[in-house]
Amino acid sequence: MDMSDQPPAQPKVILLATDLGCQSDRALDRAVALAGEWNARLIAATIVEPDAAQMLEPKGRRRITTPLERARRTLESHLAASGGSAEILVTTGDPAAELQSIAMKESCDLVVVGGGRNDMLGGLLLGGTAKRLIRTLSVPLLVVHDRPAGPYGNIVVATDRSPGAREALLASASFFPRARLTLFHAHDVPSAAAPAHSETDYDLRSHMLAEVLADPRVSDDLATRLDLVVETGAVERLISEFAEDHFADLTVVGSHGHGILFEAIIGSTERKLLETHSGDLLIVGSADK
């Protein structure tokens, strides 16, 4: 078995991207917790856009600290309040470009961001640059909405039967070895077709489960904590509803720049996962070649 056939390893370097906003403590607390679980190196970065940095430049003799210095002090105080520690990076530039650059330079294995819609990074993810970030970031991206209440223990993994979806499942199993995993598949059918819980769906479930278990990277341990659910309808709606109804604390999606799950995340559909999903979301993908 070569390295490409090996299941993903737990992250050893985590990059936390924070705008220091009112909800940024949730992503910070989760990043600190994950670093502790995995004994990983944690890098905390805040990126000040150039226009904002210029507006906040000291104007008088009595203001001796620069915007970057103030951001660093604020980030240090937030980390101290969380009880965690991290290497701190404060810089200016385009958030998406800076995140990509830092992740590559520091060999990061996971990027963690907040999911607030009113902050800089939330706007980055929900706006037009989402496609650029997700397509070019070659490591998993964790979008944190919820305040951490403990380790992730109930995880839903969306699948469209693509290689990217399989990578998402394997990453979930490796990252969170004690969590219960539900592999969730949604598919569209013509309006005249049989209802969602027809025999066809049960047959599809059996076939998909056999496909997963035939993968040599799927361990016996993973098989014992894995369930598979098949439903009919739009994936971006059903995955969020299922996660909420079953109290999932993390939803995982694989994205390699194509396929129905990629379109559900950043495509032109009305209800995109990044815009509508209320819980924590892990996007596992690779950069376009």
N, C-alpha and C positions, 0 to 999 in steps of 0.2 A: 504494500500500500504506500503510494508516494504521498508527499505533503499535501497535494491538492485533494487527496481522498480522506485526509484527516478531519475530524470534526473541529470547528473553531475553538480556539483556546479562550479562556477568560481574559478580559482586558487587563493589561499591565500598566497602561498609561491612559488616563482619563483627562479630557479637556472640558472644563466647565466654561461656557460662554455666558456672561451675565451683563445686564445693563444696569444693575444695582437698583432696579425699580422696586415698587412696593410688593410685588409677588416673587421677586427673584430669590427669596430665601427658600422657596420650595425646591427649586432646581439645585440650589447650593446644598441644602440638607440631603437631598437624594444623592448628589455626587459624592459628598463626604461619606455617606453610608456605604455606597458601593465601593469606594476606595478602601474602606475598612474591611468589607466583606472579602474583597479580592486581594488585599494587601498590595494595592496598586498605587502608583505615583499619580498625584492629582495636580493638574495645572489649572489655575483659575485666571481667566482672561476677561478683561472688559475693553470694549472697542469704542472709542469716541469718534464719531464722524467728523471730518475736517471742519465743516461749517459750524458745528456745535462747539468744537474746541476753540475756534476763533472768537465766537461770541462770548465765551466764558473766560477769555484771557484776562489776567489781572490788569486793571486800568490805573490804579493809583499806587503810591509808594507803600501804603499800609497792607496791600494784598500781595503777599510775597509767594504764595503757592500757586502753581500752575494747575489747569484743569486735570492734567494727567496725574499730578501729585495728589490732588484731592480725591481723584477716583481711586488711586492706590490706597490711600488712607481709609476710604470708605470700605473698600473690599477687604482690607485687613481687619477692620472692625466687624464686618459681617462674618468673616471666617472665625474670628475669636468668639463671637456670640454663638456660633454653631458648634463650638467645641472641636472643630477640625483644623487641619493645617494643609497648606498647599503652596506651590510655587506660584507667584503672582506675575502676570504679564498685563501691562496697560499700554495701549497703543492707539494710534489714529488710523483711519482709513475706511474703506468699504467693508461692512461687516462680513459679507459672504466671502470676499477675497481674503480677508485677514484670517477668518476661521480655517479656510482651506490651507493657507500658508502655514499657520501655526501647527495644524494637525499633521501636515507632511513633515515639517522641520523637526517636530518633537516626537515623531513616530507614534502618534496617538492611536489608540485602539477603539475609542469611543468618544463621541462629542455629546455633551449634555447641555440643553438649552431650556429656558422657561417657555411656557406656552401661553402667556398672557397676551391678549389681543391689543392691549394699549401700550405695550412697551416696544422698544426698538427691535429686539430679536423676535418678538411675536409678529411684528409687522414684516420683518424679513421673511419669516416662514410663510405667512399668509399672503404676502404680496407677490409681485411679478418675479422676484428673484428666487422664489422657492424652487422653480425648475432648475435653475443654475446650481443652487446649493446641493440639492438631492442628487442631481446627475453627476456632479463632479466630486463630491465627497466620497472617498473610497472606504470609509469606516462607518459603522453604525451610528445613527443619530437618535438620541433619546430626547423626546419632547415631554417635559414634566408639567403637568397641570395640577396634580394633587399634592397635598401635604403628606410627606411620608409617614406611614403608621407602622412601619416594619418592613422586612424584606418582601420583595415580590413573591407571592405564593400561589396566585391564581391567574394564569396567563392564557390569553387567547391569541392564537397564531393564525392569521388569514392565509389561505392558500388558493392559488389558481392552477396548481399542478405544474408550475414552472420551476426551473432550476433555482431561481431567486427565492421562491417561496420555500423550497426545501432548505436552502441556506438559512433562511429565517428561523425555521424550526430547529435546525441543528445548533444555531447560535443561541437560541432561547434555552435549549437543554443544557448547553455548556455554561452559559452565564449564570443560570439559576437552577442548580442541580437538585434542589429540594422542592421546586414548584410543581404544581399540577398544571399540565398543558392540555389545552383543547385546540385541536386543529379544525379550523372553521372554513368551509367552502360554500360559497354562494354562486348560483348560476341562473342565468335568465332562460326562460322558455317562452314560446308563443302563448298568447292568452288562452287559446283553446286546448292547451296541453293539460296533463293531469295535475292535480294539486301538489303542493310542496312535499307532503309526506306520503307520496305514492310509493309503490314498490320500486319504481325507477330510481328514486333517490336512495332507497336502501341498497339496491344493487350497486349504485355508484359509490356509496359509502364503503361497501365491502371491497370493491375494486381498488379504491383509493387507499384504503388501509393496507391492503396487500402490497401495493406499490411502495408505500412508506416503509413497511417492515422488511421489504426485500433489499432496502438500501443497507450495505454493509456498515455504514457509519451510524446507523440507528442501533444503539446498544439495547441490551435486555432491560437495563434500568429505565431508559427512555420509554420503551414499549410498555412497561408496567404503569407509567404515570401519564400516558397519552390517551386522549379520547378524540373522536372524530365526529363532527357534526356537519351535515349537508342540508342546506336550505335553498329555496328558490326565490330569487329577487335580486335587487341591486345591492352589490357588495358594500358600497359606502354607507348604505342605510342599515342593512342587516347586521354588519359586523359591530357597529356602534350599539345597536339595540341589544344584540346578544351579550356584548361585554357588560352593558349596564344591568340587564336583567339577571345576569349570573354573577354580579359583583366582582368582575375581573379587575385586578389592580394594574394590569399592563396589557396592552394590545400590541402585537408585533406584526409587521408587514414587510415582505421582501420586495425590493425594487431594483431592477437592473436596467431601467430605462425603457421598458416596453411592457406590454401586457396589461390586463385589466386592472391589476392592483396598482400599477404605476399610474394609470389614468385616473383611478379612484383617488389617488393622493394629490396629483397636480394637474390633472387633465381639465377638460372644459365642462365636465358635468356640474350640475347645479350644486350638488352636495359633495363636497370634497372632504376627505377624512381630516385633513389639517384644519379645516374651517369648522367642522361640525363635531368631531370626536371630543368628548369632554374629559376623558381619562388620559393617563400617561400612554404615550405612543412611541414604540421603538421601530425605526426604519432601518432595515438591513439591506445594503446594496453595494454596488461597486461602481466606480467611475466609468463613463463611456470611454471606449478605446478609440 
